[in-house]
Amino acid sequence: MKINSDFFPLTEVASRFVSQLAQCRRLGLTVQEASEHHVLIELPYSQDIIGYPDTGVIHGGVITTLIDTACGTAVVCAILKKYQSLELSPTLDLRVDYMKPAEPHKSVYGFAECYRLSPSVAFTRAIAYQDSIDEPIAHAVGSFMRISPEMVGESFRQALMGNLPETKS
């Protein structure tokens, strides 16, 4: 089943995807923008995500979750735009290099791109930053398994695509 993604903004699809993930709802992740080339997600600062109470620094696992989510969302958007289909794409591998701690009381942004789609794997890269993408907190590369569109459940498809017009292949 093909989906005509021209009638549905990718930022909306990305937002719906992120809202389906319980950990993302709990962390308050919000999609700022999405295209077939990139995704930008905001992680707001909160007392609940502090890893080091003495300093107020965000726990590294939360930064990893932001990066993983941004990369996975970029894959969803890239596949939807290129193949006009919705696929599940679980993380196969994610390498995160931390460069510095996030400053307390400030949002962190995750910028990710899906730069290559093979028939079975999607390849991504990402940066987590606060004030400037040129001063990263962390950067990452990841690979995601591509699972057939037929494996996507109807309730998940409806949650992401709503009443989007479909075209027969």
C-alpha positions, 0 to 999 in steps of 0.5 A: 500500500502506497501513501501519497506523502505530498498531502501530509507534512512530514513534520506532522508525521514526525510529531505523531511518531514521537508522540507514540513513544512512551519515553518521548512523551515522558521526556516532553520531546517535541518535533520542531521540524522535519523533512525527507532530509532531516529532523530537529527535536527539542528536549526541554530541561526538567528536574526529572532528567537530571543525572547529577543533582549537585550540578543539575546536568542532564543524564547521558541516557536522556541525551542518547534517547533524544539522539536515537529518537531523532535518528529513528524519526529521520528514517521514518520521514526519509522512507515515507518521502522516497518510497511513499510507505510507512515502515518500522525501523528499529535501531540496529546500532547507535554510537554516541560520542559525548563531547561535553555535558549539557548546560543546566536549565536549557533545552537540548536539540537533536538534529538528525539526518538519514543519509542513505537507505539500502534495501534493508538498512537505513544509515543516520548521523546526528548531533545534540546541541544547545546554543549552536550546532557548531558546539555539540554536546554529542554526535552519533551515527546509527543504523536502523533495520528496515522492516516491510510496510506489511508489518506495520499494524493498522492502529500504528499506521492510523496514529501516524497517518490519520486520514491521509489519502492512499494510492494503490500500487 
